[in-house]
Amino acid sequence: MEKILRKQFLEHVGQTSPSPLLIEVAKAKGSFFYTPEGKRYFDLVAGVSVSNVGHANPHVVRAVKRQAADYMHVMVYGEMVESPQVRYATLIAEHTPEGLDSVYFLNSGAEAIEGALKLAKRYTGRSEMISFRNAYHGSTHGAMSVMGGEEYVNAFRPLLPDVRKLNYNDFDDLQHITRRTACVLVEPVQGEAGVRLPAEGYLAALRKRCTEVGALLIFDEIQTGFGRTGELFAMLKYGVTPDIVCFAKALGGGMPLGGFMSSGKIMGSLTHNPVLGHITTFGGHPVCCAAGLAAMDYILKHNLPAAAERRGRLYERLLRDHPAVKEIRRCGLLLAVELGESEKLYRIMELFKQEGILSDWFLFCDTAFRISPPLTISEKEVRESVEIIRRCLDRL
Ligand SMILES: Cc1ncc(COP(=O)(O)O)c(C=O)c1O
């Protein structure tokens, strides 16, 4: 990498940690990205479950170019009839369970969470919000208030009041959901906790308890949506329908897009007392919606959820017998490969970087590495990346 660019990156681009990856990207295609020197990396992160249809997917690139040439931003969200937005919301509604028919488009995951929390408070007239330990929902004040990792949160208090955290998968904890509760926000599969799957019947029990006390159930499908879990959405995989669902990441097909979805009746409460209950300038940007629409179309046409399940199973089968692997937690093509010790994880991250593998750990789990490549990854690429991973594991 040009030294000067690295220096400018550190000096002039706001930083999130003292140790960024510092890999310069020149091009990304399919399951790979490339540095200006031509070094190839297997992308086993996919921008954290964003690039489900592969990098530079021609179908998406074409849609972006076409829409950018037709029109980009024209007016704040919610006033004009913009066909990419309308067509995309309609397609999503066709593939989500009955009762979810209205999509409010925003720019990011955190913003989708903000909108969903506000909608639940507005619709129920209640204030208590319940979420889960080790949950991640975004980094804005509201999203941070419902996030599970105290060490990331404490420096920013005071945050939103009336938030209660429960233990995920703890059936006894469900009694804390009461008639005071506006909403329960849950990731159907906890991503940043290190891929924690719901216990048998847990999401259904959560649904039942929310219905009993009149609290709205909100699913955060920001990481699980659009084929990642082996179904188009985790709510379809587990057969539980929330009152509100949040999307982002793969929603935009590689462009920034977020959204929350509900019934027309619930969503309608944002339009009065007061009007403009939630507003956004760029939410549902036409180019982002055109990209997302093309990506979802591609996911459906190529049955990428089924491919995700096949490829995920293959990774699990090819890696689970390695002596350094303690456990593999998997949902579709979202895998946490557990090494049991953070020192080993830091070491393997270094080896991966040298060997041309991009992986990552999880925000609340620094003993496991992530495998969540584009859902378009071929069987040959899975096998090739496993060979490299196993070579690195051998060196631990
Ligand atoms: C489950 C989940 N919810 C919300 C978010 C926040 O999304 P964004 O970074 O777009 O604000 C993330 C991001 O990693 C996430 O994984």
The ligand as an SDF file (V2000), in Angstrom:
LIG
                    3D

 16 16  0  0  0  0  0  0  0  0999 V2000
  -27.9520   -7.3940   14.6260 C   0  0  0  0  0  0  0  0  0  0  0  0
  -27.5390   -5.9980   14.2880 C   0  0  0  0  0  0  0  0  0  0  0  0
  -28.3780   -4.9730   14.5370 N   0  0  0  0  0  0  0  0  0  0  0  0
  -28.0430   -3.7000   14.2360 C   0  0  0  0  0  0  0  0  0  0  0  0
  -26.8130   -3.3830   13.6910 C   0  0  0  0  0  0  0  0  0  0  0  0
  -26.4700   -1.9600   13.3980 C   0  0  0  0  0  0  0  0  0  0  0  0
  -26.4760   -1.7040   12.0410 O   0  0  0  0  0  0  0  0  0  0  0  0
  -25.7120   -0.4120   11.4630 P   0  0  0  0  0  0  0  0  0  0  0  0
  -24.2420   -0.6330   11.6610 O   0  0  0  0  0  0  0  0  0  0  0  0
  -26.1220   -0.3470   10.0180 O   0  0  0  0  0  0  0  0  0  0  0  0
  -26.2080    0.7730   12.2330 O   0  0  0  0  0  0  0  0  0  0  0  0
  -25.8990   -4.4240   13.4390 C   0  0  0  0  0  0  0  0  0  0  0  0
  -24.5740   -4.1300   12.8770 C   0  0  0  0  0  0  0  0  0  0  0  0
  -23.6320   -4.8930   12.9780 O   0  0  0  0  0  0  0  0  0  0  0  0
  -26.2710   -5.7600   13.7450 C   0  0  0  0  0  0  0  0  0  0  0  0
  -25.4300   -6.7890   13.5230 O   0  0  0  0  0  0  0  0  0  0  0  0
  1  2  1  0
  2  3  1  0
  2 15  2  0
  3  4  2  0
  4  5  1  0
  5  6  1  0
  5 12  2  0
  6  7  1  0
  7  8  1  0
  8  9  2  0
  8 10  1  0
  8 11  1  0
 12 13  1  0
 12 15  1  0
 13 14  2  0
 15 16  1  0
M  END
$$$$
